[in-house]
């Protein structure tokens, strides 16, 4: 009987391993990731077809979760190890005054998936496919509101909140300086009201907490991006983040670090909108002001809970015009694109940026990526690969890279040096015809240390005091690393490397669920065989 009990315990343990294991990704796990953001409907189709997709129609174009799976090589080959997908739950069906809900942000039922993107099995397959590549899955969620195609709303179309009392009384936000209005009045308009959930009601709150926990567990989600965070009271968020049990990063759309900072106390991180605003104005033309960008970074470093660490650093997203709709100056574009990869935050690249997409305001900035044919030989695709590889090499050489705040040098309206040892990024907004000069006497390198601009594989040597005086060309950025940080077996400037390099510079850590999937597949047949043998040898135990 003891042997039988031991066998049954083995089966129970394996059952638990195979069906209910969830290993949460912590903020520290996300710290060294770089994120590729995509709109599911516009990224890839299940059958690799390229259907017509006119953004001005605001209609579903056919992208799916299976389509994403089919293009993971494309994402991973650029160096990304996390994917942020648009919301997954059921949305308003049919046409509205503003088109169809192809983007996923018009929630009607949080307990069901959006069938346009696939099935439960498809979403689980996407999660598993990412984990098997040691990549993370981030899912976008909308908590603040449900969406109605009529005014007044038909509350019976919402689920699980189908009563008017589950929502705040009707009032559209008119004063964004009144925080009560921001949190309790409605977004949208009379054509498409975004009906604001009553998140002061404990029953509503408890349902939302249970829902996010189930969503994360059911689909093995590694991180949650939260929409419209500032539209819900701050003390709602700690419980939500705890229920999610994974990394949370929220959208707080404001240009003031002092306004955004309190939200860094209640969720793990925020998208760095306060820095994004001066980033755009600094690089959108040759008269921008990099001093203003530096000042905003210093302010954010001082007031955010973790400084700029863990913030989501980005140049483009689905809500803002693409940067290449603002300028076509190639040097300005490269300098601006480099920024998220060389400073303190987690880099985020919005799909299509690498293909040179130029869509303006929503919906023009939500183009179908299949129209690019996923071309990998384009200059900006190569540029993104180098940005990811350089950051990974810096992380590999300096264990404190991800926890040490960036220092800014050579700060002028037209130049900026970002120091995160061993990396030094030299940026300028002088444009294609400029010859920038960066003078960094306190760069911190060893006397006469040999460095390389990884974007051009050009040698740079520090002076006897470890400082640098660098002249650029054609307004291009430079990203400097010591030759000791490069690998002779690496993907860039390998002929200038002085060592074999570190393996971690080329490959992210294995995802624990990917490892566990393989463990379970390998272990279950062995364990079951053992149990069968034991039972066969002691069949009398089964009959008393």
LUMLUM-735766 format. One record per residue (C-alpha): x, y, z; residue in one letter. Coordinates in steps of 0.05 Angstrom, whole numbers, plus 32768, in hexadecimal, padded with zeros to 4 digits. Layout:
XYZA...
This chain:
800080008000X803A802F800EX805580237FC8X801180307FA9X800980717FD1X804D80887FBAX803B807A7F72X7FFA80A07F78X802080DB7F96X804F80DA7F5AX801480DD7F2BX7FF581167F52X8035813E7F50X803D81347F05X7FF481477EFAX800081887F1FX803F81957EF7X801B81897EB5X7FDB81B07EC1X7FE081E67EF4X802882007EF7X802E824B7EEFX8072826C7EF8X806A82B77EFEX809982E77EDBX80B0831C7F0CX80C683637EFEX810F834C7F04X810183177ECFX80E7834D7EA0X8120837D7EAEX814E83607E79X811883557E44X810B837D7E05X80C3837F7DEDX80A4837C7DA8X805E839A7DAAX802B83867D76X7FE1838D7D64X7FCA83457D5AX7F9983547D22X7FD083777CF9X800D834C7D05X800483097CE2X7FCD82DB7CC7X7FC682917CD7X7FD2827B7C8FX800982AE7C80X7FDB82D17C4EX7FDF831B7C41X7F9883357C3EX7F87837D7C2CX7F8983A97C6AX7F7783F37C65X7F8284137CA9X7F4E84497C99X7F1884137C95X7F2284027CDFX7F0E83BA7CD2X7F2A83767CE7X7F6183627CB7X7F6C831A7CCDX7FA983177CFBX7FA782DE7D2FX7FCD82BF7D68X7FE182857D3BX7FFC82B97D0BX802882D57D42X8043828F7D4FX805582887D06X808082C77D09X80A482BE7D4BX80E582B27D24X80DE82F87D08X80D683177D4DX810B82ED7D6FX813E82F77D37X813C83427D45X815083337D8DX810F833A7DB2X80FF830A7DEAX80B983237DFEX807A83307DD5X804283607DEBX800183507DC8X7FC183797DC5X7F8583687DF2X7F6983227DEBX7F2283257E08X7EE0832A7DE2X7ED1836F7DC6X7E9783947DA7X7E81836F7D69X7E6F838F7D27X7E7A83D57D0DX7E7784127D39X7E7E845C7D2CX7EC984517D30X7ECE840F7D0CX7ED883C97D27X7EFD83B57D67X7F3883957D42X7F6983B47D74X7F4983917DB0X7F3E83CD7DDEX7EF183CF7DDCX7EE1839A7E11X7E9B837C7E19X7EAA83387E3AX7EE9832D7E63X7ED982E37E6DX7EDD82D17E22X7F1382D77DEEX7F0E82FF7DAEX7EFF82C97D7BX7F1A82F37D42X7F6082E47D5DX7F5782997D6AX7F4382677D9FX7F5882597DE7X7F8682247DCBX7FA682567D9BX7FB682877DD2X7FD3824F7DFEX7FFC82387DC2X8017827E7DB9X802B82817E02X804C823C7DFEX8070824D7DBDX808E828C7DDDX80A382677E1CX80C482307DF3X80EF82677DD5X80FE82847E1AX80D382C07E08X809D82E27E32X805482F27E23X803783357E37X7FEC833F7E2EX7FC983827E2CX7F8C838A7E59X7F5683BF7E60X7F3A83C47EA6X7F1D840A7EA9X7EE184047E7AX7EB483DC7E4EX7E9E83F67E0AX7E5884007DEDX7E45840F7DA6X7E0984377DBFX7DFA846F7DEFX7DDB84627E1FX7E00841F7E24X7DDD83DC7E21X7DF983C07E61X7DDE837B7E51X7E1483747E1CX7E4B83777E51X7E65833B7E78X7E6F832D7EB2X7E5A83747EC2X7E1383797EA6X7DF383AB7ED7X7DF583F67ED2X7E0A83F87F1BX7E4B83D67F08X7E6084167EE5X7E6A845E7EF7X7E31848E7EE6X7E3584AB7EA0X7E6284E77E9AX7E9884F27E66X7EDC850C7E7EX7EE185577E71X7F16856C7EA3X7F5685437EA6X7F6F856E7EE0X7F3785517F0BX7F4F850C7F20X7F0A84F77F37X7EEF85057EF1X7F2A84DF7ED3X7F1B84A27EFDX7ECF84A17EFFX7EB784C17EBEX7EB884A07E7AX7EE884A07E40X7ECD849F7DF9X7E9184C67DE0X7E4784BD7DD2X7E5684967D92X7E8184637DB7X7E7F846B7E03X7EB584497E2CX7E8A84387E67X7EB284407EA7X7EB284067ED8X7EA184167F20X7EE384007F3DX7ECE841C7F81X7E9D83E27F87X7EBC83A77FACX7E9683737F84X7EAF83917F42X7EF683937F5DX7EF4834B7F74X7EDC83337F30X7F1483597F0EX7F49833D7F3DX7F3082F67F32X7F2C83017EE7X7F7483187EDEX7F8D82DF7F08X7F6882AD7EDEX7F7D82CD7E9CX7FC682CB7EAFX7FC382847EC9X7F9982687E8FX7FC982827E5AX800B82827E80X801382CD7E75X805582EB7E8CX804383347E8FX800783627E8BX800483A67E6AX7FCB83CE7E87X7FA484027E5FX7F8B84457E7BX7FA9843B7EC1X7F9E84837ED7X7F53847C7ECEX7F4C844E7F0AX7F5B84617F53X7FA384517F67X7F9184247FA1X7F6E83F47F72X7FAF83E17F50X7FD883BD7F85X7FA383877F8DX7F9C83807F42X7FE883797F39X7FEB83467F72X7FB2831E7F52X7FD5831E7F0FX801383037F31X804083187EF7X806383577EDFX803283917ED6X804083CF7EACX800D84057EA3X7FFB843E7E74X7FF884817E98X7FF184B37E60X801084F27E7BX804F851B7E70X805D852B7EB9X808984FA7EE0X806C85147F21X802685007F0BX803D84BC7EF2X806B84AC7F2DX803484967F5FX801F845F7F2FX806584417F33X805484337F7CX801584097F6CX802A83E07F2FX806E83C77F1AX807C83F97EE3X805F842D7EB4X8068843D7E6BX809784787E6AX806984AC7E4BX808984E77E6FX80CB84D87E4BX80A884C77E0AX808D850C7DFFX80D185307E00X80EF84F47DDAX80C285037D9FX80CE854E7DA0X811985457DA8X8121851A7D6AX80E7852F7D3DX811285647D1BX815785837D1FX813F85BB7D4DX8129858C7D85X814585917DCCX816A85567DEAX8174857F7E29X8129857A7E36X812C852F7E2DX816585297E5FX814185547E92X810485277E8EX812F84E97E99X814F85087ED6X810B851A7EF2X80EF84D47EE7X812D84B47F05X812184DD7F44X80D684D17F4EX80C5848C7F33X80C784537F66X80FF842F7F41X8118846B7F1AX8113845D7ECFX812184137EDBX80E983E57EC3X80C4841E7EA0X80AD840D7E59X80D884367E2AX80BB84417DE5X80BB846D7DA8X807A84547D88X803B84317D9CX7FF484247D84X7FD984657DA1X800B84977D84X802084AA7D3DX805B84837D25X809C84AA7D2AX80A984A17CE0X806984C67CD1X808985027CF3X80CE85007CD2X80F084DA7C9AX813684F17CAEX815A84AE7CB5X818C84C77CE9X815584E37D15X812F84A27D0FX816B84777D23X817C84A47D5EX813584A27D78X812E84577D6EX816F844C7D95X815584707DD3X812A84387DF2X816484077DECX819B84307E0DX817A844C7E4CX815D84307E8CX811884177E77X810183D67E56X810583E27E0AX80C483DB7DE4X80C083DC7D98X807C83E37D75X807383B47D3BX808083D37CF6X80B284067D10X80E983D97CF7X80C883D77CB3X80C684237CADX807A84297CB4X806284717CB3X801A846F7CCBX800284AE7CEEX7FCA84B37D21X7F9E84777D32X7F8784527D09X7FBF845F7CD7X7FF484467D08X7FD784007D0AX7FED83E57CC7X7FF1839C7CB2X803883827CB9X802E834E7C84X802F83867C51X807A838B7C60X808483417C52X80AC833F7C93X80E983557C6DX8127834A7C98X815B836C7C6CX814183B37C77X817183E47C98X814583F07CD5X813C83A67CE2X8187839F7CE3X818B83DC7D10X815A83BE7D42X8182837D7D43X81C183A57D55X819D83CC7D8CX8185838C7DACX81C8836A7DA5X81EF83A57DC1X81C183AA7DFEX81C7835F7E0BX821383637E06X8214839C7E38X81E883757E68X821583387E61X8254835F7E73X823783877EADX820A83647EDFX81F483A87EF9X81E183C57EB5X819683BA7EC1X819683D87F07X81C584137F00X81A584557EEAX81BD84747EA9X81E884B27EACX81E084E87E78X821C850E7E5CX822B853F7E24X81E5855C7E2EX81D785937DFBX819985A27DD1X81B885787D99X81E285427DBCX81D985117DF4X820484D87E0FX81E384A07E37X821284797E63X820084347E7DX824384107E84X825E83F07E5DX823184117E29X8235845A7E14X820184727DE2X820E84B37DBCX81CF84D47DA1X81C385127D78X818985357D56X81B485587D22X819685317CE9X81B285107CABX81E285487C99X820085557CDDX824585467CFAX8238853E7D45X826F85417D79X826885227DBEX829985357DF5X829685077E32X82D485117E5CX82B784E87E96X829F84AD7E6CX82BD847D7E9FX82E4844E7E72X832A84357E80X8365845C7E66X836A84527E1AX8334841D7E1CX831F84027DD8X82D6840C7DC6X82AA83FD7D8AX826E84207D6DX824483E17D63X821884037D2EX8253840C7CFFX828B83E17D1EX82B6841F7D21X82EE84217D55X82EF84577D8BX8326845E7DC0X831E84807E03X835284B47E17X838484AA7E4FX834F84BF7E82X831984917E66X82F484CA7E46X82DB84D17DFEX82D885057DC8X82B184E87D8EX829E85067D4BX826484E67D27X824D84E97CDFX820B84F27CBBX81E784FD7CFDX81E884B47D10X81E784997D57X822084717D73X821D84397DA6X8260842B7DC4X827583EB7DE8X82BB83D47DFEX82D983A07DD0X82D983737E0DX828D83737E0CX828B83577DC5X828D830E7DB3X82B882EF7D7DX827D82C17D71X824B82FA7D74X821C83187D40X823C835D7D3CX828383797D37X829F83347D48X82E183447D25X82EE837A7D59X82DF834F7D96X8317833F7DC7X82F483037DE8X82C682CA7DDAX828E82F27DFBX825982D97E2AX822282A97E16X81ED82D27E39X81F9830A7E08X81DA82E07DD2X81A382B87DF4X816F82C97E29X8164829D7E65X813782607E58X80EF826D7E6BX80DD82427EA7X809C822B7E87X80C182177E48X80F081ED7E71X80B681D07E99X809181BD7E5AX80CC81947E44X80D581777E8AX808C81607E8DX808F81427E47X80CE811B7E58X80BB81087EA0X807380F27E99X807E80B47E6EX80B7809D7E9CX808D80A77EDBX804F80867EBEX8078804B7EA7X809580447EEDX805080477F0CX803580127EDCX806F7FE47EECX80657FEC7F37X801B7FE07F32X80247FA37F06X80537F867F3AX80227F927F72X7FDF7F867F52X7FC57F677F91X7FC77FAC7FB1X7F8F7FC27F82X7F5E7F8E7F9CX7F677F977FE5X
